[in-house]
Amino acid sequence: MDPVTGSRMPAMLPRGTLPRMRPPTVLEGERVHLRPLAVADVTRLVEIGTEPEVARWWQGITADSLAEKAAGADPDVTALAIEHDDELVGLIQFHEELDPEYRHAGIDLFLTATRHGQGLGADAVSTLARHLFEERGHHRITIDPAAANERAIRSYRRVGFRPVGVMREYWRAPDGTWQDGLLLDLLRDDLVC
C-alpha cells in the first residue's frame, strides 16, 4: 500500500523514473519458497547452469553474473533463489516496466533438471505472480520461453499464462543459430492459484 495515497497501486512516477526494487524477504508457495539471492547461492546455481537441460535454454549463467544479481548490481532485475525442502533448486527473477502507459512485469527462471516435472516451476511462477499482482500493483505479467521449450510452456500455461505470439528469431542458441521465442502473458484474473 502506498503510504501517501493509500492506494494499493504504487504512486505513479515521472516517465523514465524507476525506483530501485527491493527484494521481498521470503515468498511462500505451496512447495517452494523464494528468498533474495545470496552470494552463497552462486556456486550451486552455476552447477545447475551447466546441466545440459538448463544450459540448452539459459546461457551465461556465470559466477560473475550471479554475484552481480545477488549484490543488486542491476537495478532493473530482482533475483530470488528457489528453495524446496531446504534445497536450492533454481533461480527466478523479475523486471518491471513502471511507465504508467505500459506498466507490467516480466518473469524468467531456471530449475535444476532433477526437479523438472514436479510442479516446482509452476509453484515458483504462481508465487511470484501473486506477489507482483498483490504487492507491486501490476495487472499483467509476461514470460518468454523458447518456442521449442514445450515443458516450460506447459508449466506456464498451468499457472494461467496465455500465448500472445511467436517472436521470430528471438534468441541465439548455444550453437549460434537464432531461435523463436513464445511470448505469453498473464492477467490478474487469469492466475490459477
N, C-alpha and C positions, 0 to 999 in steps of 0.2 A: 504494500500500500504506500502510495506517495504521501510523505508527511506534510507536504504543503497543500496539495489539492484534496487529499482524502480519497483520491481515485485509486482503483486497483491498477490502472494503466500508469506507467511511469510518465512524469512530466515530459512534454514534447520539447525537444532541443532544437536549436537552430540547425538548418541543413548543414551536413558535413561535421557536426559535433557528435562524437561518440564517447560516452562515458566509459571509463575503464570497467570491464566486467570483473566482478569479484566472484571467485568460485564459491558455490554453495558449500556448506560444511559437509553434510552427508545426505544423499538422497536414497531413500529406502525403496526398493522394488519388492516384488513378491519373492524373488530368489536371489537377486543381486543387490549390492549396494554400491553407489557411486560416490567417490570421495575425490577431493582435489589431488591431482597428480603430484607425486613427490619425487625428488631426485633418487631416492632409494628404489623406485619402481623401474628406473631406466634399464638396468641390466636385463631384467626379466622381459620387459617389453621388446628390447632388441632381439632377444632369443625368439620371442613369438613372431617378430617381424621376419625372421629367417625361415620360418616354416613355409614350405612350398605353397600350401593352400592360402596362406596370408600374403606372402610376397607376390603371388600371382596378381593380386588386386591392389596391394598397397606397396608403393616403392618409397624409398627414402626414410625408412624407419631407422634412424641412426641415434647413437648416444647423444651426439650434439643437438640434434633437432628435438629430441625428447627432453633433454636437460633445459633447453630454452623454453619449451612448453611448461615444464614444471616450475620454472622461475617466473613465468608470466611475461616472457620477453615479447610475445606477440599480443598486443592489446586487443586484437580483433578475434582471437580464438581463446576459448576456455577449455582446457583438457581435464578430464576426470578419469581416474582409474576405475576399472570394473572389477569388483571382487565377488566371488561366490564361495561360500563355506570357507572364508578366511584365505582364499587363494586368489592371487592376482591373475585374472584371465583375459584382460584386454584393456583397451582404451576407447573412450567415447569423447568426442569433442563437439563444441557448437560454436557458431558465429552468429552475429546478429546484424541485421540491417535496421537501423533506427530512424532512417528518414521516414517521416510520417506518411508520405505518399507510397512507400514501398515496404513498410515495416514487415519483417518476418525473421525467422531464424532458420539456420541450416544445421544438420547433424551429419557426422561421419563417425565410423567406428571400425574396430577390428577386434576379433576374438581368437584365442588360441584354437587351433584346429581340433584339439582333443575335446573341446567343448561345443563344437558345431553340432547343430541338430538337436540341441537340448532345450531350446527356448530361451536361452540366456540373452541372446542378442535382442530378441523381441522385448524381453523384460527390461533390458537396459534402455532401449529406444523409447518404450512407453513411459518409463520412469522419468527420463529426461524431458520427454514431450510434455508430460504433466507439469513439470517444473517451469518449462518455457511458457506454457499457457497460463498457469495459475500465478506464478511468482514474477515472471518477466513481462507478462501482459501481451504476449503475441497471440495472433489469431490464425497464423499459418506457419507451417514448418516444411522445409524441403529436405530431400535427401537424393543423392545422385550416384547410385552404384553403376558399375559397368553393366551394360545391357546384357552381357553374357553371364553375369553373376546371378544365376537363377535362384540359388539358395538364399542369398541376401534379399532378393526381390520378394520371394515368398514370405520371408520373415517380416519385412516391412509392410507388406500387404496385410498380414495378420494383425498388425497394430492399427491399420486403418488407412495407410498411405495409398494413394491412387496414382496411377500413371498419368503424367501430363504429356510426355512425348519423348521421342528419341533425339538425343543430341549427337549428331553425326560427327565421327572422328573427334571425340571429346577429350580423350586422354591417351597418353602414349604408354603402350605396354612395355614390359621388360625387353621384348625382342625388337623394340624400336618402331613397331607399327602403330598407327593411330586406330583406336578402337571407339566404338559407340558407347555412350552413356545413356541411362534412362533417368529422366527427371520425374520424381514422384513428389506429391505434396500431401499434406495432412492439415485439415481444418479442425478447429477445436471440437466441433460436434462429430467429427469422423473418428476420433480417438476411441479405440477399443481397449478398455482398461482391464 
